[in-house]
Amino acid sequence: MILRPAKKMLLNSGDDGTRFIMLVVVMMSVLSTLAVGGALTLAHLRSTWVDAVAGHITIEIPASDGQGLVRSPDTLHEKATAAYAALSSTPGVTRVDILDRRDVEKLVSPWLGEAVSTNDMPLPVLIGVTLSAPNDEALTQSIRSKVSAIDPPSIVETHQSWLADLRRFSLILLLAAGGMATITIACCIVAVAGAVAARLSEHQNDIDLLHVMGATDAYIGQEFVDSVVRSVGGAAVIGTVLGLIFIKIGAAVAGEIQNAMLPAMAWKMADNLWFLILPALVTLLCYFAARFTVLRSLGTMP
Amino acid sequence: MIQFEHVGLRYDVGPEILTDVTFTLEQGAFHFLSGPSGAGKTSLMKLLYLGHLPTRGVVSMFGQDVVTATREQRMMIRQRIGVVFQDFRLLPHLSAFDNVALPLRIMGKKPHEVRNAVTEILEWVGLAEHINAKPSILSGGQQQRIAIARAVIGKPRLLLADEPTGNLDDVIGYRIMSLFEQLNRMGTTIVIATHNQQMMDHFNHPRLTLDKGHLAVLPPSPKARLKEAF
């Protein structure tokens, strides 16, 4: 007579209810992973955009004067040189670049089209200024005063207005991604609670039997919760791994699309922790949902 | 030890299934519970194993009023009761060993204690060879014996059995009844619900007789006492 190792007592872990819970959690974990991946990419993209713009000012010396008369190239050159000299000697300015005409032509070509010649077209002079500290209001004001003294119609663009729009837009996207992850996890919890309630009905006779034998609510509840945690934990890890595979495929596809505004899907190394936290969080929340459902149901028994 | 005083039971708003049931079971008592179908035997058994609480009256078990007891106290009372169900109620995905081990595991016994006790009791009911078998491959009689082994393994102070020999042949049936008597001699209070008149006549114990929800306590049958005297 050989005694085989004892099995878990109450639940048959291979039943339909377990498979249903696992399937739901895998799908929800994939969606949560995609949402978190999207949120991290957006956060990375946002900081990339902000870093690229925040410490820079662009000065435009217009091609026409205040009365609408087109200025000669010599006048424009003279104003640009004076501005260059004034800005270069300003403390806090680390770099000044005057864009040559070809660079300006490149900038306007998307609006004019390749077929239109810009040879005889009056184009403004653009000066790129790099500051040692971003968002230095006093320095910006000093630059405005100096440029205005050299050429009153000149425009000093700090990019703050569209940077603010960009920040707002990316924040909305971030919130949407975070909201999607939250809703997905909430759906997962509701589905697990529902599945646990269904399993309680399915195992009602077994529960009654354990009750008759003197099993406490905590004991019976633990039987269910242990089973749920094992199923959900495994499913959450599988779902997260699948989600990461989808993100890798998406990143590979995005990497083939050359676009300066849309860098490939990427995030900081430390952000990878989110993908360890996610299955643990899903499992923990499902544990509490299962425990609450089971104990509430058992509490109705005599 | 067990006292019912003017106990009534009804399900929801239905009629009273048990009416003014009053009796006392002393420690070490052995009673048959009999009565026609629908008389309320199963309901009385449910009250005895705290599957239901009475709608009215007082039920006191092991010195504790079950209605006012906390859930934890009721669980402790239940752990002192062994129940053999008519339909066995074995967990189908568990082996004979695991089914019999359930009460000990609920009590928190150590694995080696569980192993020794279950092995011993399965040998005692003649099912040592089927220790790893699932209930589905065992006969009705074998399942019945596992259910009995499960009910007695925790050395309960009260053993309730609903038609415990209904699926057994006479030899095994009488052997099981002798086992109950052995347990009774060791101090276990026993209540057996049965229709088996021959068995009630053979084993000389008082009867709780239910009829339309009313209980009468009858002494051992005179015929049996006569048989015992000679």
HADDOCK unambig.tbl for C-alpha pairs under 7 A between the chains (distance, minus, plus):
assign (segid A and resid 1 and name CA) (segid B and resid 129 and name CA) 6.43 0.50 0.50
assign (segid A and resid 3 and name CA) (segid B and resid 132 and name CA) 6.63 0.50 0.50
assign (segid A and resid 4 and name CA) (segid B and resid 132 and name CA) 6.78 0.50 0.50
assign (segid A and resid 6 and name CA) (segid B and resid 98 and name CA) 6.42 0.50 0.50
assign (segid A and resid 12 and name CA) (segid B and resid 93 and name CA) 6.51 0.50 0.50
assign (segid A and resid 206 and name CA) (segid B and resid 91 and name CA) 6.94 0.50 0.50
assign (segid A and resid 212 and name CA) (segid B and resid 49 and name CA) 6.56 0.50 0.50
assign (segid A and resid 212 and name CA) (segid B and resid 51 and name CA) 6.60 0.50 0.50
assign (segid A and resid 212 and name CA) (segid B and resid 78 and name CA) 6.07 0.50 0.50
assign (segid A and resid 213 and name CA) (segid B and resid 78 and name CA) 5.86 0.50 0.50
assign (segid A and resid 213 and name CA) (segid B and resid 79 and name CA) 5.64 0.50 0.50
assign (segid A and resid 213 and name CA) (segid B and resid 103 and name CA) 6.06 0.50 0.50
assign (segid A and resid 214 and name CA) (segid B and resid 75 and name CA) 4.47 0.50 0.50
assign (segid A and resid 214 and name CA) (segid B and resid 76 and name CA) 6.25 0.50 0.50
assign (segid A and resid 214 and name CA) (segid B and resid 78 and name CA) 4.60 0.50 0.50
assign (segid A and resid 214 and name CA) (segid B and resid 79 and name CA) 4.53 0.50 0.50
assign (segid A and resid 215 and name CA) (segid B and resid 75 and name CA) 6.45 0.50 0.50
assign (segid A and resid 215 and name CA) (segid B and resid 106 and name CA) 5.62 0.50 0.50
assign (segid A and resid 216 and name CA) (segid B and resid 72 and name CA) 7.00 0.50 0.50
assign (segid A and resid 216 and name CA) (segid B and resid 75 and name CA) 6.17 0.50 0.50
assign (segid A and resid 302 and name CA) (segid B and resid 51 and name CA) 6.93 0.50 0.50
assign (segid A and resid 302 and name CA) (segid B and resid 52 and name CA) 6.34 0.50 0.50
assign (segid A and resid 302 and name CA) (segid B and resid 53 and name CA) 6.83 0.50 0.50
